């Protein structure tokens, strides 16, 4: 099994995560989920594998979250999935799948927990923050 990243190239966290994966020696399958959204079943499988609920995967910033009233607890998990499928921007990212598990890589260094050969040494994020062997440099 290869590493898969559900990626948004406009997102700095997603770009950092992709760079960390590549630095580990993996060339992941990159799925630009805004262009190719996951199926309902795949989204359910990803949510279950991450041990999350659909509500926990919702992205608020830069999405129609507020306009759709998604903060209201009246929405069921099925209804929230319907919204995410209709508006993929509502799916928080990046989601990374590897033989060792599935994570929502926020912050991006969370991906180190599931990479078969995590990076050795340092990685500098786009914002200048340095990550060393999965820990932030102080």
Backbone as CSV, one residue per row, in Angstrom:
resi,resn,N_x,N_y,N_z,CA_x,CA_y,CA_z,C_x,C_y,C_z
1,UNK,0.845,-1.196,0.000,0.000,0.000,0.000,0.877,1.242,0.000
2,UNK,0.489,2.159,-0.798,1.207,3.426,-0.862,0.593,4.423,0.113
3,UNK,1.259,5.539,0.286,0.720,6.630,1.092,-0.184,7.467,0.188
4,UNK,-1.322,7.856,0.730,-2.291,8.676,0.001,-2.509,9.950,0.804
5,UNK,-2.527,11.077,0.116,-2.846,12.349,0.777,-4.033,12.986,0.060
6,UNK,-5.047,13.325,0.854,-6.169,14.123,0.349,-5.722,15.561,0.536
7,UNK,-5.402,16.207,-0.564,-4.592,17.416,-0.592,-5.343,18.592,-1.202
8,UNK,-5.050,19.771,-0.650,-5.504,21.024,-1.254,-4.246,21.857,-1.470
9,UNK,-3.798,22.037,-2.718,-2.558,22.766,-2.966,-2.600,24.225,-2.524
10,UNK,-3.780,24.771,-2.258,-3.879,26.153,-1.778,-3.681,26.255,-0.267
11,UNK,-3.552,25.126,0.418,-3.444,25.093,1.879,-1.995,24.863,2.303
12,UNK,-1.455,25.776,3.109,-0.079,25.659,3.579,0.154,24.402,4.401
13,UNK,-0.790,24.042,5.264,-0.634,22.827,6.063,-0.584,21.610,5.157
14,UNK,-1.400,21.599,4.135,-1.413,20.486,3.192,-0.097,20.425,2.408
15,UNK,0.402,21.578,1.975,1.692,21.600,1.254,2.828,21.138,2.152
16,UNK,2.835,21.585,3.419,3.867,21.145,4.360,3.804,19.635,4.575
17,UNK,2.604,19.110,4.726,2.433,17.672,4.943,2.947,16.890,3.744
18,UNK,2.623,17.339,2.555,3.108,16.676,1.348,4.635,16.698,1.301
19,UNK,5.235,17.813,1.670,6.702,17.913,1.675,7.317,16.973,2.708
20,UNK,6.706,16.850,3.873,7.212,15.933,4.907,7.144,14.492,4.405
21,UNK,6.029,14.138,3.765,5.894,12.786,3.210,7.010,12.526,2.202
22,UNK,7.213,13.467,1.301,8.242,13.292,0.272,9.638,13.233,0.881
23,UNK,9.884,14.024,1.927,11.189,14.003,2.578,11.459,12.639,3.220
24,UNK,10.402,11.925,3.570,10.555,10.600,4.181,10.908,9.532,3.150
25,UNK,10.905,9.916,1.870,11.231,8.969,0.812,10.019,8.383,0.116
26,UNK,8.834,8.766,0.547,7.595,8.278,-0.077,7.157,9.245,-1.168
27,UNK,6.658,8.700,-2.266,5.992,9.530,-3.271,4.522,9.149,-3.197
28,UNK,3.721,9.957,-2.505,2.330,9.577,-2.257,1.445,9.717,-3.482
29,UNK,0.323,9.032,-3.410,-0.754,9.288,-4.355,-1.426,10.558,-3.857
30,UNK,-1.451,11.580,-4.678,-2.012,12.873,-4.298,-3.415,12.981,-4.889
31,UNK,-4.392,13.113,-4.015,-5.779,13.285,-4.448,-6.198,14.700,-4.085
32,UNK,-6.383,15.520,-5.097,-6.884,16.875,-4.859,-8.393,16.738,-4.636
33,UNK,-8.760,16.648,-3.362,-10.123,16.272,-3.006,-11.172,17.305,-3.407
34,UNK,-10.761,18.540,-3.711,-11.749,19.507,-4.194,-12.135,19.202,-5.636
35,UNK,-11.198,18.616,-6.391,-11.471,18.222,-7.776,-12.051,16.816,-7.849
36,UNK,-11.589,15.943,-6.948,-12.011,14.547,-6.933,-12.408,14.184,-5.498
37,UNK,-13.601,14.573,-5.078,-14.017,14.296,-3.699,-14.157,12.796,-3.451
38,UNK,-13.948,12.383,-2.201,-14.156,10.973,-1.891,-15.637,10.624,-1.976
39,UNK,-15.910,9.352,-2.201,-17.298,8.890,-2.173,-17.806,8.945,-0.733
40,UNK,-19.087,8.830,-0.572,-19.670,8.823,0.768,-19.052,7.696,1.607
41,UNK,-18.955,6.491,1.021,-18.405,5.364,1.768,-16.939,5.591,2.107
42,UNK,-16.170,6.132,1.175,-14.753,6.398,1.460,-14.615,7.430,2.573
43,UNK,-15.440,8.470,2.532,-15.397,9.486,3.582,-15.758,8.869,4.932
44,UNK,-16.771,8.016,4.963,-17.134,7.319,6.198,-15.981,6.456,6.700
45,UNK,-15.321,5.752,5.773,-14.190,4.890,6.147,-13.035,5.717,6.720
46,UNK,-12.738,6.859,6.103,-11.661,7.725,6.594,-11.982,8.260,7.986
47,UNK,-13.211,8.714,8.171,-13.636,9.251,9.470,-13.510,8.171,10.545
48,UNK,-13.975,6.963,10.224,-13.893,5.859,11.192,-12.440,5.515,11.505
49,UNK,-11.597,5.478,10.483,-10.183,5.129,10.686,-9.462,6.170,11.542
50,UNK,-9.912,7.420,11.479,-9.307,8.473,12.297,-9.917,8.542,13.690
51,UNK,-10.984,7.769,13.927,-11.642,7.800,15.222,-12.348,9.119,15.484
52,UNK,-12.885,9.703,14.420,-13.543,11.006,14.513,-15.025,10.856,14.214
53,UNK,-15.721,11.960,14.383,-17.102,12.059,13.933,-17.116,12.994,12.722
54,UNK,-18.170,12.947,11.922,-18.255,13.898,10.815,-18.129,15.347,11.289
55,UNK,-18.727,15.681,12.411,-18.651,17.058,12.918,-17.204,17.449,13.207
56,UNK,-16.405,16.525,13.731,-15.009,16.816,14.054,-14.159,17.041,12.798
57,UNK,-14.618,16.518,11.671,-13.874,16.687,10.422,-14.284,17.951,9.660
58,UNK,-15.352,18.603,10.078,-15.807,19.815,9.377,-14.775,20.937,9.484
59,UNK,-14.553,21.593,8.383,-13.696,22.777,8.358,-14.595,24.005,8.364
60,UNK,-14.284,24.945,9.241,-15.091,26.159,9.348,-14.518,27.302,8.517
61,UNK,-13.227,27.539,8.644,-12.575,28.692,8.012,-12.583,28.563,6.485
62,UNK,-12.991,29.637,5.838,-12.959,29.671,4.369,-13.953,28.743,3.706
63,UNK,-15.038,28.441,4.396,-16.038,27.517,3.859,-17.434,28.108,4.082
64,UNK,-18.464,27.460,3.531,-19.837,27.929,3.783,-20.406,27.428,5.116
65,UNK,-19.552,27.029,6.045,-19.966,26.495,7.347,-20.981,27.412,8.042
66,UNK,-20.625,28.681,8.198,-21.509,29.611,8.916,-22.801,29.858,8.140
67,UNK,-22.665,30.078,6.821,-23.850,30.364,6.008,-24.849,29.205,6.031
68,UNK,-24.329,27.977,6.132,-25.195,26.802,6.151,-25.716,26.485,7.558
69,UNK,-25.237,27.218,8.541,-25.691,26.993,9.912,-25.219,25.672,10.499
70,UNK,-24.028,25.237,10.123,-23.571,23.911,10.527,-23.145,23.819,11.994
71,UNK,-23.032,24.932,12.687,-22.731,24.886,14.116,-23.936,24.379,14.914
72,UNK,-25.105,24.456,14.319,-26.332,24.014,14.987,-26.268,22.501,15.229
73,UNK,-26.438,22.060,16.475,-26.354,20.631,16.776,-27.504,19.802,16.194
74,UNK,-28.451,20.457,15.545,-29.592,19.717,14.977,-29.181,18.792,13.831
75,UNK,-28.020,19.088,13.197,-27.607,18.311,12.035,-27.085,16.941,12.458
76,UNK,-27.617,15.897,11.836,-27.162,14.533,12.118,-25.840,14.276,11.383
77,UNK,-25.161,13.195,11.753,-23.930,12.821,11.048,-24.198,12.626,9.559
78,UNK,-25.313,11.982,9.224,-25.653,11.766,7.810,-25.850,13.084,7.082
79,UNK,-26.507,14.029,7.730,-26.724,15.338,7.106,-25.393,16.080,6.939
80,UNK,-24.517,15.982,7.939,-23.203,16.634,7.821,-22.399,16.017,6.683
81,UNK,-22.480,14.710,6.526,-21.819,14.050,5.389,-22.389,14.571,4.073
82,UNK,-23.700,14.731,4.007,-24.323,15.279,2.793,-23.745,16.655,2.463
83,UNK,-23.591,17.500,3.483,-23.013,18.828,3.261,-21.571,18.720,2.766
84,UNK,-20.783,17.831,3.368,-19.378,17.681,2.954,-19.271,17.175,1.523
85,UNK,-20.169,16.301,1.138,-20.134,15.787,-0.230,-20.594,16.843,-1.231
86,UNK,-21.552,17.677,-0.828,-22.029,18.756,-1.697,-21.031,19.909,-1.768
87,UNK,-20.264,20.109,-0.681,-19.286,21.195,-0.576,-17.978,20.611,-0.031
88,UNK,-17.164,19.970,-0.863,-15.949,19.305,-0.361,-15.002,20.223,0.422
89,UNK,-15.098,21.528,0.217,-14.255,22.464,0.976,-14.534,22.349,2.480
90,UNK,-15.679,21.783,2.845,-16.017,21.576,4.249,-15.223,20.432,4.892
91,UNK,-14.561,19.610,4.077,-13.759,18.499,4.607,-12.407,19.060,5.027
92,UNK,-12.088,18.924,6.301,-10.799,19.415,6.775,-9.680,18.590,6.152
93,UNK,-8.539,19.195,6.001,-7.425,18.568,5.319,-6.109,18.970,5.950
94,UNK,-5.066,18.266,5.614,-4.951,17.093,4.743,-5.206,15.805,5.530
95,UNK,-5.841,14.876,4.877,-6.013,13.532,5.434,-4.964,12.666,4.754
96,UNK,-4.219,11.908,5.558,-3.171,11.045,5.019,-3.461,9.612,5.440
97,UNK,-3.355,8.711,4.459,-3.564,7.279,4.658,-2.238,6.590,4.386
98,UNK,-1.822,5.718,5.303,-0.603,4.934,5.093,-0.843,3.523,5.617
99,UNK,0.106,2.625,5.399,-0.048,1.276,5.954,-0.130,1.279,7.491
100,UNK,0.295,2.378,8.117,0.319,2.457,9.577,-0.869,3.200,10.172
101,UNK,-1.776,3.698,9.336,-2.948,4.381,9.860,-3.409,5.549,9.012
102,UNK,-4.351,6.294,9.569,-4.954,7.441,8.896,-4.969,8.604,9.891
103,UNK,-4.524,9.782,9.450,-4.550,10.960,10.313,-5.038,12.180,9.546
104,UNK,-5.642,13.084,10.319,-5.854,14.445,9.850,-4.585,15.168,10.274
105,UNK,-3.749,15.517,9.321,-2.411,16.046,9.613,-2.468,17.539,9.929
106,UNK,-3.078,17.847,11.063,-3.145,19.210,11.584,-2.699,19.164,13.026
107,UNK,-1.510,19.587,13.350,-0.503,20.202,12.493,0.142,19.169,11.566
108,UNK,0.845,19.661,10.572,1.378,18.806,9.514,2.293,17.702,10.032
109,UNK,3.017,17.943,11.135,3.948,16.924,11.633,3.245,15.703,12.224
110,UNK,1.915,15.762,12.399,1.182,14.572,12.837,1.353,13.428,11.849
111,UNK,1.675,13.751,10.602,1.855,12.709,9.594,3.035,11.799,9.939
112,UNK,3.988,12.301,10.706,5.156,11.491,11.069,4.753,10.231,11.831
113,UNK,3.634,10.272,12.541,3.173,9.127,13.324,2.788,7.930,12.465
114,UNK,2.478,8.170,11.190,1.993,7.062,10.348,2.868,6.808,9.126
115,UNK,4.015,7.478,9.036,4.895,7.229,7.895,5.770,6.016,8.173
116,UNK,5.912,5.129,7.188,6.757,3.957,7.380,8.213,4.312,7.717
117,UNK,8.730,5.371,7.118,10.102,5.813,7.371,10.102,7.308,7.617
118,UNK,9.684,7.725,8.838,9.612,9.165,9.090,10.964,9.830,8.897
119,UNK,10.897,11.110,8.581,12.103,11.881,8.301,13.115,11.780,9.433
120,UNK,14.357,11.832,9.074,15.440,11.961,10.046,16.009,13.356,9.813
121,UNK,16.201,14.104,10.878,16.723,15.456,10.722,15.615,16.471,10.834
122,UNK,15.818,17.619,10.213,14.909,18.744,10.373,14.122,19.008,9.103
123,UNK,12.956,19.580,9.304,12.104,20.035,8.216,11.641,21.434,8.572
124,UNK,11.733,22.357,7.637,11.276,23.723,7.874,9.969,23.940,7.130
125,UNK,8.940,24.293,7.898,7.638,24.578,7.299,7.692,25.892,6.543
126,UNK,6.667,26.128,5.737,6.597,27.359,4.951,6.650,28.611,5.825
127,UNK,6.120,28.514,7.058,6.111,29.688,7.935,7.415,29.856,8.715
128,UNK,8.398,28.971,8.458,9.698,29.065,9.112,9.845,28.194,10.348
129,UNK,8.746,27.598,10.825,8.817,26.723,11.982,9.616,25.469,11.604
130,UNK,10.514,25.051,12.502,11.339,23.874,12.255,10.780,22.694,13.048
131,UNK,10.651,21.555,12.367,10.221,20.314,12.993,11.409,19.373,12.956
132,UNK,11.784,18.793,14.110,12.886,17.842,14.178,12.348,16.521,14.702
133,UNK,12.495,15.475,13.880,12.064,14.129,14.252,10.688,14.117,14.910
134,UNK,9.762,14.900,14.358,8.409,14.929,14.842,8.147,15.867,15.994
135,UNK,9.157,16.622,16.410,8.974,17.579,17.496,9.324,18.960,17.001
136,UNK,8.638,19.940,17.519,8.936,21.316,17.119,10.208,21.778,17.796
137,UNK,11.058,22.423,17.030,12.292,22.953,17.607,11.955,24.192,18.424
138,UNK,12.650,24.362,19.514,12.347,25.509,20.357,13.445,26.464,20.279
